[in-house]
Amino acid sequence: MQRPAPSPARRSGARGVRLIQAAPPPLVIVGSGIAGLVTALSAAPRPVRLISPLPVATTCATALAQGGIAAALSNDDTAAAHARDTLVAGAYHNDYDAVRYLVDHAAIAVRWLQAQGVGFDLDGTRFLLGRDGGHRRERTVHAGGDASGAALLLALMRAAEQASHIEWVAPARLDAIRLRNGHVAGVRVATSEAVEEWDCAELVLATGGCAALFAASTNPRSADGNGLALAMACGAASRDIEFVQFHPTALATPAQSTLPMITDALRSAGARLIDDADRPLMPGATHDAQVSPAKIAREVWLCRERGSQAWLDATGLHEHWLLHFPNVYALCRAHGVDPLHERIPVTSAAHFHIGGIAVDAESRSSVHGLYAVGEVACNGVHGANRLASNSLLEGVVFGRRLGHSLADIRLHPPGRGTDRWVDRGASADAESMPQLREMAWRALGPVRDGATLAGTDHALAQERHLAGTWQAGLLRCMLRAARARTQSLGSHFRRDDGHAAWLN
């Protein structure tokens, strides 16, 4: 999008930095996935500067989401039932008030998305509802079959482009935050034209998760925890950062890149998970869909640890493929697999960071003026393991709540005090990242143990090319949190926990 002229500003060319001061300063939102876009749209009529790392947001995690949005929309469903399934999936580690707010506003969120131009799949005039893993009712609405994330993102991008209060600054990168007396007072942003310093009294981070720090990941490389690392460098408290959700069936490809997801709904439709010898990975279950995704992710991980390939056999679903799973079918064919006649090689993969910047119900962090929403944030709604199709919902529900709360605020940065610029620190180079990702996958993957966690923490501190980088620092924080939680809970499974329940 072409940037409109900035507000009246005082500019300085010293050291190539342009100082842009507006009175009062606009709301700054970093991230153009679903959480950032919804927050920006809901903040109207307040002026918003929306920072995006790419000219368009088509490679963010939202765009890759195959699942839909969960909401109690059928006559035999209730918000209370949705809450119960969310709590069960989260091993009751959830914040109950956050869960109730999420499910109570789910149907409203779906209707709001429709008003933004999202074309959900319908059966006549009714929503075509599906059932994802962990849900006891058909309550998931999709758009474009298994391409819901891309459909939602496209509609929200179009709405943002037409919104007169949003100035979309792209491509751009948030490099540092200015603190004054413990309050957010400004940001340093690198654009394609210059490095700019903006006054800013409220900053919203909607930068996504950190799953790209793992060797096997369904996320784009931009989901590397950069927003979480910067917030923590500013002194923001974190919460539950040891909890990482693993997708049980990503397409196993040899490339070190984003692994395509094979949606959970395929197993619900009857696909089987097997090993090289055609043995089911969950022999005690009558149907794979009855087993939690966390359990399946561990079984797939252990299968590969034993030296066997894990496979998803969906060759018996001929009538379902092109109608319900066209995106997955195309992904498989693009990687040389014909799922109509061949088994699909799969691996578990880091998918969603359940923990993040600790925020309250209004998305406020412990740093004054710093907010977080979406995957980078943790308000406790997901507990110890996210229920399928609650992540896009979270971005909409809490993005709208945050946008509305900031819509009429016109704060200035603190007038007096000592300024302190905070950045993430040194970054690991491209040659070092594969090693770092392998270390994270081995220690913080679906199956963990204390010795490996401690050894990896020590190794990250000793490796000269990794020690001191912000990526290693973030992983070490996650490792220490995982070491401190000695008992298994939700997605955090410790095989050295003698009381671990394999089916939690």
RAJONOR-V605247 format. One record per helix or strand of 2 or more residues. SS is the DSSP state (a for helix, b for strand). FROM is the first residue (numbers start at 1). TO is the last residue. If there is no record, write none. Layout:
BEGIN
ss->SS from->FROM to->TO
ss->SS from->FROM to->TO
END
This chain:
BEGIN
ss->a from->14 to->16
ss->b from->17 to->20
ss->b from->27 to->30
ss->a from->34 to->42
ss->b from->48 to->52
ss->a from->61 to->64
ss->b from->69 to->70
ss->a from->79 to->89
ss->a from->96 to->104
ss->a from->106 to->115
ss->b from->122 to->123
ss->b from->126 to->127
ss->b from->129 to->130
ss->b from->140 to->141
ss->a from->148 to->162
ss->b from->166 to->170
ss->b from->172 to->180
ss->b from->183 to->191
ss->b from->195 to->199
ss->b from->203 to->205
ss->a from->211 to->213
ss->a from->226 to->233
ss->b from->238 to->239
ss->b from->244 to->251
ss->a from->265 to->268
ss->b from->272 to->274
ss->a from->288 to->290
ss->a from->293 to->305
ss->b from->310 to->313
ss->a from->318 to->324
ss->a from->326 to->334
ss->b from->344 to->353
ss->b from->356 to->358
ss->b from->370 to->372
ss->a from->374 to->376
ss->b from->377 to->378
ss->a from->391 to->406
ss->b from->419 to->423
ss->a from->430 to->444
ss->a from->450 to->462
ss->a from->470 to->484
END
